[in-house]
Amino acid sequence: MSEWYEKSFGDDYLLVYKHRDLQGAYEEVRSMMEWLELPEGAEVLDLCCGMGRHSMALNSFGFKVTGVDLSEVLLAEARRLDTDGEVNWVHGDMRDVPLAGPFAAVVNLFTSFGYFDADAENERVLREMYRLLVPGGRFIIDYLNPEFVKASVVPHSERRDGNLRIVEDRRIEDGFVRKRIVLQGDGEAEQRVYDEQVKLLGREWFQSHLNETGLAVDAVYGCYDASPYEPATSKRLILVGRRES
């Protein structure tokens, strides 16, 4: 039986999330440039790059970028958008990246972490980040803020996109935020149903497991504007640090 992320990141994902544009990714990445403290031309790995929005934004700032993702559909869209072929797109699992590295920085952006039920599987991702970094190399993990999500989750929403009806139901359950997405076109008898989930991992979990892995946290932000992380009010949990040795 396939895992939820093997099913959900396909053609319908591009429809459900097409409002996430390149300009938005550019603004998010621009806010992060000072945190990386890297020279132009440095090699950066975008781990779980999806359709490549952030990878191409990183490239536009002068970095040599490789984007890795498990979804062949999203990688195909990334290649289509990357008309000049400036980013190296690689198919791979974030727990076992088919690259040797090393990279000056590894970034994991827009809540592309916490997909796995077992902590051991999420820890594997951190170990891969360590392996792929040069000693002293930088990392960014841009994650949701669990406390903010618990307080602000919208249980149900519906919208239309042309002839397509999109229904999204969200719930907090067993330490995860879970979403069920139902799509149905006008005149279609069958519904397409997808599930998504992200484990509600907090600052303490990250700092403990990053330290065990050999990754030191230098700063924790609550938004792309570098505002301090506040558990009750920050929308994001963004950890910035480096490989120690």
C-alpha positions as CSV (number, residue, x, y, z in Angstrom):
1,M,0.0,0.0,0.0
2,S,1.4,3.4,-1.0
3,E,2.1,6.1,1.5
4,W,-0.1,9.3,1.4
5,Y,2.8,11.4,0.0
6,E,3.2,9.0,-2.9
7,K,-0.4,9.6,-4.0
8,S,-1.0,13.3,-3.0
9,F,1.9,15.0,-4.8
10,G,0.6,14.4,-8.3
11,D,-1.4,16.3,-11.0
12,D,-4.2,17.3,-8.7
13,Y,-1.7,18.8,-6.3
14,L,-0.8,21.3,-9.0
15,L,-4.5,22.2,-9.2
16,V,-5.1,22.5,-5.5
17,Y,-2.0,24.6,-4.8
18,K,-1.6,26.5,-8.0
19,H,-2.1,29.8,-6.0
20,R,1.5,29.3,-4.7
21,D,3.4,31.4,-7.2
22,L,7.0,32.0,-8.1
23,Q,6.9,35.6,-6.8
24,G,5.8,34.5,-3.4
25,A,8.7,32.0,-3.2
26,Y,11.1,34.8,-4.4
27,E,10.0,37.1,-1.5
28,E,10.4,34.2,1.0
29,V,13.9,33.3,-0.2
30,R,15.0,37.0,-0.3
31,S,14.3,37.2,3.4
32,M,16.5,34.2,4.0
33,M,19.6,35.2,2.1
34,E,21.2,37.0,5.1
35,W,20.7,33.9,7.2
36,L,22.7,31.6,4.9
37,E,25.8,33.9,4.8
38,L,27.0,32.3,1.6
39,P,29.0,33.7,-1.3
40,E,27.6,33.9,-4.8
41,G,28.0,30.6,-6.7
42,A,27.8,28.5,-3.5
43,E,26.2,25.1,-4.0
44,V,22.8,24.8,-2.3
45,L,20.5,21.8,-2.1
46,D,16.7,22.4,-1.9
47,L,15.5,19.2,-0.2
48,C,11.9,18.4,-1.2
49,C,11.8,21.1,-3.9
50,G,8.3,20.2,-5.2
51,M,7.5,22.2,-8.3
52,G,10.8,24.1,-7.9
53,R,9.5,27.6,-6.8
54,H,12.2,28.1,-4.1
55,S,14.9,26.4,-6.1
56,M,14.5,28.8,-8.9
57,A,14.3,31.7,-6.5
58,L,17.6,30.6,-4.9
59,N,19.1,30.3,-8.4
60,S,18.1,33.9,-9.1
61,F,20.2,35.0,-6.1
62,G,23.3,33.6,-7.7
63,F,23.5,30.1,-6.0
64,K,24.2,26.9,-7.9
65,V,21.1,24.9,-7.0
66,T,20.1,21.3,-6.9
67,G,16.5,20.4,-6.2
68,V,15.5,16.9,-4.9
69,D,12.0,15.6,-4.7
70,L,10.2,12.2,-4.7
71,S,7.3,13.3,-7.0
72,E,8.1,12.8,-10.7
73,V,5.0,14.9,-11.5
74,L,6.2,17.9,-9.5
75,L,9.8,17.5,-10.9
76,A,8.3,17.5,-14.4
77,E,6.6,20.8,-13.6
78,A,9.8,22.2,-12.2
79,R,11.7,21.3,-15.3
80,R,8.9,22.9,-17.4
81,L,9.1,26.2,-15.4
82,D,12.9,26.1,-15.5
83,T,13.0,27.1,-19.2
84,D,16.8,27.8,-19.2
85,G,17.7,24.6,-17.4
86,E,19.6,26.4,-14.7
87,V,18.7,24.1,-11.7
88,N,19.8,20.5,-11.4
89,W,16.6,18.5,-10.8
90,V,17.0,15.1,-9.1
91,H,14.5,12.4,-8.3
92,G,15.0,11.0,-4.8
93,D,13.7,10.3,-1.3
94,M,14.7,12.9,1.4
95,R,15.6,10.0,3.7
96,D,18.1,8.5,1.2
97,V,19.2,11.2,-1.2
98,P,21.0,9.8,-4.3
99,L,23.7,12.5,-4.1
100,A,27.2,12.6,-2.5
101,G,27.4,16.3,-2.0
102,P,28.8,18.1,-0.3
103,F,26.8,21.3,-0.3
104,A,27.4,24.7,1.3
105,A,23.8,24.7,2.4
106,V,20.8,22.5,2.6
107,V,17.3,24.1,2.8
108,N,14.0,22.4,3.6
109,L,11.3,24.9,3.0
110,F,7.6,25.5,3.3
111,T,6.8,22.6,5.7
112,S,8.4,19.8,3.8
113,F,9.3,17.8,6.9
114,G,7.4,15.6,9.4
115,Y,5.7,13.5,6.8
116,F,6.4,10.1,8.5
117,D,4.6,8.4,11.4
118,A,7.8,7.2,13.0
119,D,10.3,9.6,14.6
120,A,13.1,7.4,13.4
121,E,12.1,8.2,9.7
122,N,12.1,11.9,10.4
123,E,15.4,11.6,12.1
124,R,16.8,10.0,8.9
125,V,16.1,13.2,7.1
126,L,18.2,15.2,9.6
127,R,21.1,12.7,9.2
128,E,20.9,13.1,5.4
129,M,21.1,16.9,5.8
130,Y,24.3,16.4,8.0
131,R,25.8,14.0,5.5
132,L,25.2,16.3,2.5
133,L,26.7,19.4,4.2
134,V,30.3,20.5,4.2
135,P,31.7,21.0,7.8
136,G,30.4,24.4,8.8
137,G,27.7,24.3,6.0
138,R,24.5,26.0,6.7
139,F,20.9,24.7,6.9
140,I,17.4,26.1,7.1
141,I,14.3,24.2,8.1
142,D,11.2,26.2,7.5
143,Y,8.4,24.5,9.3
144,L,4.9,25.1,10.7
145,N,4.5,26.3,14.2
146,P,2.6,23.5,16.0
147,E,1.0,25.7,18.7
148,F,-0.2,28.2,16.1
149,V,-1.7,25.5,13.9
150,K,-3.5,23.9,16.9
151,A,-5.1,27.2,17.8
152,S,-6.0,28.4,14.2
153,V,-6.8,25.3,12.2
154,V,-9.8,25.8,9.9
155,P,-11.8,22.5,10.1
156,H,-13.6,22.9,6.7
157,S,-13.4,25.0,3.6
158,E,-14.8,24.8,0.1
159,R,-13.9,26.6,-3.1
160,R,-14.3,26.4,-6.8
161,D,-11.8,26.6,-9.6
162,G,-13.6,26.8,-12.9
163,N,-15.6,23.5,-13.1
164,L,-13.8,21.9,-10.2
165,R,-15.1,21.8,-6.6
166,I,-12.3,21.6,-4.0
167,V,-13.3,20.6,-0.4
168,E,-10.7,20.6,2.4
169,D,-11.2,19.1,5.9
170,R,-8.6,19.6,8.5
171,R,-8.2,18.1,12.0
172,I,-5.6,17.7,14.8
173,E,-5.3,14.0,15.6
174,D,-2.7,11.7,17.2
175,G,0.0,14.4,17.1
176,F,-0.6,15.3,13.5
177,V,-2.4,18.0,11.5
178,R,-4.3,16.0,8.9
179,K,-6.1,17.2,5.8
180,R,-8.4,15.4,3.5
181,I,-8.9,17.0,0.1
182,V,-11.8,16.0,-2.2
183,L,-12.0,17.1,-5.8
184,Q,-15.0,16.7,-8.1
185,G,-15.6,18.2,-11.5
186,D,-19.0,19.3,-12.7
187,G,-20.7,16.3,-14.2
188,E,-18.2,13.8,-12.8
189,A,-19.6,10.9,-10.8
190,E,-16.3,10.0,-9.1
191,Q,-14.5,12.1,-6.5
192,R,-10.8,12.2,-6.2
193,V,-9.7,11.9,-2.5
194,Y,-6.3,12.7,-1.1
195,D,-4.9,12.7,2.5
196,E,-2.1,14.8,3.8
197,Q,-0.5,14.9,7.2
198,V,2.4,16.6,9.0
199,K,3.6,15.7,12.4
200,L,3.4,18.5,15.0
201,L,7.0,18.6,15.9
202,G,8.0,21.5,18.2
203,R,11.1,23.6,18.8
204,E,12.4,21.3,21.5
205,W,12.1,18.2,19.3
206,F,14.1,19.8,16.5
207,Q,16.8,21.3,18.7
208,S,17.3,18.0,20.5
209,H,17.4,15.8,17.4
210,L,19.5,18.3,15.4
211,N,22.1,18.4,18.2
212,E,22.2,14.6,18.3
213,T,22.8,14.6,14.6
214,G,25.7,17.1,14.7
215,L,23.7,20.1,13.5
216,A,23.9,23.2,15.7
217,V,20.9,25.7,15.8
218,D,22.1,29.3,15.6
219,A,18.8,31.0,15.4
220,V,15.0,30.3,15.6
221,Y,12.6,32.7,13.8
222,G,8.8,32.9,13.7
223,C,8.5,34.4,10.3
224,Y,10.4,35.3,7.1
225,D,11.0,38.8,8.5
226,A,13.4,37.3,11.1
227,S,11.0,38.1,14.0
228,P,11.7,36.1,17.1
229,Y,9.9,32.8,17.5
230,E,6.9,33.0,19.8
231,P,5.2,29.7,20.5
232,A,1.7,31.1,20.9
233,T,1.7,33.6,18.0
234,S,4.3,32.9,15.4
235,K,3.0,31.4,12.1
236,R,6.3,29.6,11.3
237,L,9.0,27.7,13.1
238,I,12.2,28.4,11.2
239,L,15.5,26.9,12.4
240,V,18.8,28.2,11.0
241,G,22.1,26.6,11.8
242,R,25.2,24.7,10.6
243,R,27.0,21.4,10.6
244,E,29.5,21.5,13.5
245,S,32.2,19.2,12.1
